[in-house]
Amino acid sequence: MKLHEVNIFDLVQIKELENWLADVKKGAVTLIEISDVLKKIVEQARARALDYQAASYDAGILTIVEAANLLQVSRPTIYKLIRTGELPADCVLRIGERNVRLKKKALDEWLMNKRA
C-alpha cells in the first residue's frame, strides 16, 4: 500500500511513514507523489477542522466570530461585552490565556433576558 492511499492521521505504524520519508530522501519518490501526499494531508486537516467546528457548535460552544454572527454585532463588540462584564461570566469559557469561547445556551439565555 502506498502512503498516499493511507489516511495520514490514522497511521498506526509510524514505521511506514519513516520508510516513505527514507524513500523521499533517496529520491525514490517523485515530486508529484510528494505533492499528492501533501495535498491529501491538507485536505484531511481541513476536513478535521470543519468536523471540530461542527462538533463544537453542536456541543453549544461558539467562537467569538460565531457569537458575533449570532448576535449580529462585530467581533470587537463581543470582546467589549466580555471585558466590561456586560456579558455574564457564565457565558464565557477561557481556553488558555488568550482563547475565548462562549456557551451558546448561556448566551441565548442572556439575550432573552436582555430583550425582556
Secondary structure, DSSP 4 states (H G I P E B T S, - for coil): --GGGS-GGG-S-HHHHHHHHHHHHHT-S-HHHHHHHHHHHHHHHHHHHHHHHHHHHHTTEE-HHHHHHHHT--HHHHHHHHHHT-S-GGGEEEETTTEEEEEHHHHHHHHHHHH-
